[in-house]
Amino acid sequence: MKFQFQDVGQMLNMGGHGFYVWSAVIVTLMIIIGLIIRPLIQHRVVLSQIGQDLAREKLRKRVDGENN
């Protein structure tokens, strides 16, 4: 197997295009990580809201039952 670059410095520089290549890689990874994390956070928020709604409804039914 033959490597394209002689050392890590050359790999990071990529013939003068390293800044553009690595910034694109970093932005892409940030977007992918965001696409993974955001739905997980939204899922937790929705479950929390559903739990609050159920607790509120249960309390309302209990209070309505005591008033009758």
C-alpha positions as CSV (number, residue, x, y, z in Angstrom):
1,M,0.0,0.0,0.0
2,K,1.5,3.3,-1.0
3,F,0.6,6.5,0.9
4,Q,-0.1,9.7,-0.9
5,F,1.8,11.9,1.6
6,Q,5.2,11.5,3.2
7,D,4.3,12.9,6.6
8,V,1.4,14.3,8.6
9,G,2.4,17.9,7.8
10,Q,2.0,17.2,4.1
11,M,-1.3,15.5,4.7
12,L,-2.6,18.5,6.6
13,N,-1.3,21.0,4.0
14,M,-2.5,18.9,1.0
15,G,-0.5,20.8,-1.6
16,G,-1.7,24.2,-0.4
17,H,-5.4,23.3,-0.3
18,G,-5.4,21.9,3.2
19,F,-7.3,24.9,4.7
20,Y,-10.2,24.5,2.3
21,V,-10.3,20.7,2.5
22,W,-10.1,20.5,6.3
23,S,-12.6,23.3,6.8
24,A,-15.0,21.5,4.5
25,V,-14.5,18.3,6.5
26,I,-15.1,20.0,9.8
27,V,-18.2,21.8,8.6
28,T,-19.5,18.5,7.2
29,L,-18.9,16.7,10.4
30,M,-20.6,19.4,12.5
31,I,-23.7,19.2,10.3
32,I,-23.8,15.4,10.5
33,I,-23.4,15.5,14.3
34,G,-26.1,18.2,14.5
35,L,-28.4,16.1,12.4
36,I,-27.9,13.2,14.8
37,I,-28.1,15.2,18.1
38,R,-31.0,17.5,17.3
39,P,-33.7,14.8,16.8
40,L,-32.5,13.1,20.0
41,I,-33.0,16.4,21.9
42,Q,-36.4,17.0,20.3
43,H,-37.5,13.5,21.2
44,R,-36.7,14.1,24.9
45,V,-38.5,17.5,24.8
46,V,-41.6,15.9,23.2
47,L,-41.6,13.0,25.7
48,S,-41.3,15.5,28.6
49,Q,-44.2,17.6,27.2
50,I,-46.4,14.5,26.8
51,G,-45.6,13.5,30.4
52,Q,-46.6,17.0,31.6
53,D,-49.8,16.9,29.5
54,L,-50.7,13.5,30.9
55,A,-50.0,14.6,34.5
56,R,-52.1,17.8,34.0
57,E,-55.0,15.8,32.5
58,K,-54.8,13.3,35.4
59,L,-54.9,16.1,37.9
60,R,-57.7,17.8,36.1
61,K,-59.8,14.6,36.1
62,R,-59.1,14.2,39.8
63,V,-60.2,17.7,40.6
64,D,-63.3,17.4,38.4
65,G,-64.2,14.2,40.2
66,E,-63.9,15.8,43.6
67,N,-66.1,18.8,42.5
68,N,-69.0,16.5,41.4
